[in-house]
Amino acid sequence: MPDEYNYKHDIGPLKARVKAGSEVTFNNNSSQIHTFEAVDGSWTTGTLLPRQISIMTFDKPGTYLYHCKEHPWAYAMLIVTDANASTNTAAPLHAAAPAQGAQGGYATQAARGKDAYQQQCSACHQADLSGSDMIPALAGSGFMARWQGKTAKDMFDRTRTTMPSTSPGSLSPQTYMDLVAYILQINGIPQTREISGETLGATTLH
């Protein structure tokens, strides 16, 4: 059973697949308001009150990454296939299960980063990355505004030289890259492959 924080703010299922032209039901089954919207701003369900639904139709095949406007670290993916392709009917999309983001190697890296975060960072930055009065949040609009236009390498360098606060630079370079991958994932900036020393500078936060 998810904890209270995840139950209110996360999205499930993480990935759904439908045929072009199918109706997709977005269901807010939590006690909080949620606005599901495309990460690129191309569509939105509008604000959904608790237990309210929105039905949308996606006519164009493609991959649609979306998140919750009120809680931008919670996001998921809708894959729309050609109408003639064989696929399973998607379950309703709702606020319920922990969001993980992109699939494949990057998802595995972000999962490693999540484990490292819980061990090394959550005591100060909180388990949900929300920070505190004295510690900055690592997720949400305020965080993204501070890092607008900077690169994953900037984040890697800042994390490596300042964290953990009691022993900066004490983790392996790979662990710092895993942490960056997790923070990017939580903020709705998925990657198509694992972050490495070669790709850090090519990833810009926006």
C-alpha positions as CSV (number, residue, x, y, z in Angstrom):
1,M,0.0,0.0,0.0
2,P,1.5,3.4,-1.0
3,D,2.3,5.9,1.8
4,E,0.1,9.0,2.2
5,Y,2.5,11.2,0.2
6,N,2.6,8.9,-2.8
7,Y,-1.1,8.1,-2.7
8,K,-2.0,11.8,-3.0
9,H,0.6,12.9,-5.5
10,D,1.9,10.2,-7.8
11,I,0.6,8.9,-11.1
12,G,-0.3,5.3,-12.2
13,P,0.1,3.4,-14.3
14,L,3.5,4.6,-15.1
15,K,3.1,3.6,-18.8
16,A,-0.1,2.9,-20.8
17,R,-0.6,1.9,-24.4
18,V,-3.6,2.7,-26.5
19,K,-4.6,2.7,-30.2
20,A,-4.9,6.0,-32.0
21,G,-8.5,7.3,-31.7
22,S,-9.2,5.5,-28.4
23,E,-10.7,7.4,-25.5
24,V,-8.4,7.7,-22.5
25,T,-9.9,8.3,-19.1
26,F,-7.8,10.4,-16.6
27,N,-9.2,9.7,-13.1
28,N,-8.3,11.7,-10.0
29,N,-8.9,9.1,-7.3
30,S,-7.0,11.0,-4.6
31,S,-8.1,13.6,-2.1
32,Q,-6.1,16.4,-3.8
33,I,-6.7,18.4,-7.0
34,H,-4.6,17.3,-10.0
35,T,-4.1,18.8,-13.4
36,F,-2.6,16.3,-15.9
37,E,-0.7,18.0,-18.7
38,A,1.9,17.2,-21.4
39,V,5.4,18.0,-20.4
40,D,5.7,20.0,-23.7
41,G,2.5,21.9,-22.9
42,S,0.6,20.6,-25.9
43,W,-2.4,19.3,-24.0
44,T,-4.1,19.2,-20.6
45,T,-7.0,17.6,-18.8
46,G,-7.8,20.8,-16.9
47,T,-7.9,20.8,-13.2
48,L,-9.6,17.6,-11.8
49,L,-11.2,17.7,-8.3
50,P,-11.1,14.6,-6.2
51,R,-12.9,11.7,-7.9
52,Q,-13.4,13.8,-11.0
53,I,-12.5,12.3,-14.5
54,S,-11.5,13.7,-17.9
55,I,-11.9,11.8,-21.1
56,M,-9.5,12.6,-24.0
57,T,-8.9,11.2,-27.4
58,F,-5.4,10.9,-28.9
59,D,-5.6,10.6,-32.7
60,K,-1.9,10.9,-33.6
61,P,0.4,7.9,-32.8
62,G,3.4,8.8,-30.7
63,T,4.8,8.9,-27.1
64,Y,3.1,11.4,-24.8
65,L,5.0,12.2,-21.6
66,Y,2.9,14.0,-19.1
67,H,2.9,15.0,-15.4
68,C,0.8,16.6,-12.7
69,K,0.9,20.4,-12.9
70,E,0.6,20.8,-9.1
71,H,3.2,18.1,-8.4
72,P,5.6,18.2,-11.4
73,W,7.8,15.4,-10.1
74,A,5.0,13.0,-10.7
75,Y,4.8,11.9,-14.3
76,A,4.0,9.0,-16.6
77,M,3.9,8.0,-20.3
78,L,1.1,7.3,-22.7
79,I,2.1,5.4,-25.9
80,V,-0.4,5.8,-28.8
81,T,0.0,3.2,-31.5
82,D,-1.4,3.0,-35.0
83,A,-5.1,2.2,-35.0
84,N,-4.4,-1.1,-36.9
85,A,-1.7,-2.2,-34.5
86,S,-2.4,-5.0,-31.9
87,T,-2.4,-3.6,-28.4
88,N,-4.0,-4.0,-25.0
89,T,-6.6,-1.6,-23.8
90,A,-5.2,0.9,-21.4
91,A,-6.3,1.1,-17.8
92,P,-7.6,4.5,-16.6
93,L,-4.8,6.9,-15.7
94,H,-4.9,8.2,-12.2
95,A,-3.1,9.6,-9.2
96,A,-2.1,6.6,-7.2
97,A,1.2,4.7,-7.9
98,P,4.8,5.9,-7.7
99,A,6.0,7.4,-10.9
100,Q,9.3,6.2,-12.3
101,G,9.6,7.9,-15.7
102,A,11.6,6.7,-18.8
103,Q,12.3,3.0,-19.4
104,G,15.4,1.0,-20.1
105,G,18.9,1.7,-18.9
106,Y,18.1,5.3,-17.8
107,A,15.3,4.0,-15.6
108,T,17.7,1.5,-14.0
109,Q,20.2,4.2,-13.4
110,A,17.6,6.5,-11.9
111,A,16.5,3.6,-9.6
112,R,20.1,3.3,-8.4
113,G,20.1,7.1,-7.9
114,K,16.9,6.8,-5.8
115,D,18.6,4.2,-3.5
116,A,21.6,6.4,-3.1
117,Y,19.5,9.5,-2.5
118,Q,17.6,7.7,0.3
119,Q,20.9,6.7,1.9
120,Q,22.9,9.9,1.4
121,C,20.5,12.8,0.9
122,S,17.0,12.3,2.3
123,A,17.9,13.1,5.9
124,C,18.4,16.8,4.8
125,H,16.5,17.2,1.6
126,Q,13.6,15.0,2.8
127,A,12.4,11.7,1.2
128,D,10.2,13.5,-1.3
129,L,12.9,16.0,-2.2
130,S,10.9,18.9,-0.8
131,G,13.7,20.3,1.4
132,S,13.0,22.4,4.5
133,D,13.3,26.0,5.7
134,M,17.1,25.8,5.5
135,I,17.6,23.1,2.9
136,P,16.6,23.7,-0.7
137,A,14.1,21.5,-2.5
138,L,15.4,19.3,-5.3
139,A,12.1,19.0,-7.1
140,G,9.3,21.3,-8.3
141,S,9.0,24.7,-10.1
142,G,11.3,26.6,-7.7
143,F,14.1,24.1,-8.2
144,M,13.6,24.1,-12.0
145,A,13.7,27.9,-12.1
146,R,17.0,27.9,-10.3
147,W,18.5,25.5,-12.7
148,Q,16.9,26.8,-15.9
149,G,19.4,26.7,-18.8
150,K,22.1,24.8,-16.8
151,T,23.3,21.4,-17.7
152,A,23.4,18.0,-16.0
153,K,27.2,18.5,-15.7
154,D,26.6,21.6,-13.7
155,M,24.3,19.6,-11.4
156,F,26.9,16.8,-11.3
157,D,29.7,19.2,-10.3
158,R,27.6,21.0,-7.7
159,T,26.5,17.6,-6.2
160,R,30.0,16.2,-6.2
161,T,31.6,19.2,-4.6
162,T,29.0,19.8,-1.9
163,M,27.4,16.4,-1.0
164,P,27.1,14.6,1.3
165,S,27.5,17.7,3.4
166,T,29.7,15.9,5.9
167,S,32.1,14.5,3.3
168,P,31.7,16.1,-0.2
169,G,33.2,14.1,-3.0
170,S,33.2,10.9,-1.0
171,L,30.9,9.0,-3.4
172,S,32.0,7.4,-6.7
173,P,31.6,9.4,-9.9
174,Q,29.0,6.8,-11.0
175,T,26.9,7.3,-7.9
176,Y,26.9,11.1,-8.5
177,M,25.7,10.5,-12.0
178,D,23.0,8.1,-10.7
179,L,21.9,10.8,-8.3
180,V,21.7,13.3,-11.1
181,A,19.6,10.9,-13.2
182,Y,17.2,10.4,-10.3
183,I,16.8,14.2,-9.8
184,L,16.2,14.7,-13.5
185,Q,13.6,11.9,-13.6
186,I,11.7,13.3,-10.6
187,N,11.6,16.7,-12.3
188,G,10.2,15.3,-15.6
189,I,13.4,15.4,-17.7
190,P,13.7,11.8,-18.9
191,Q,16.7,10.6,-20.9
192,T,16.8,8.0,-23.6
193,R,20.0,6.4,-22.2
194,E,22.1,6.4,-19.1
195,I,23.8,9.6,-18.1
196,S,27.6,9.3,-18.5
197,G,30.6,11.6,-18.5
198,E,30.2,12.0,-22.2
199,T,26.6,13.1,-22.1
200,L,26.4,15.2,-19.0
201,G,27.2,18.5,-20.8
202,A,24.7,17.8,-23.5
203,T,21.7,17.6,-21.2
204,T,20.2,21.0,-20.5
205,L,17.5,21.7,-17.9
206,H,14.5,23.5,-19.3
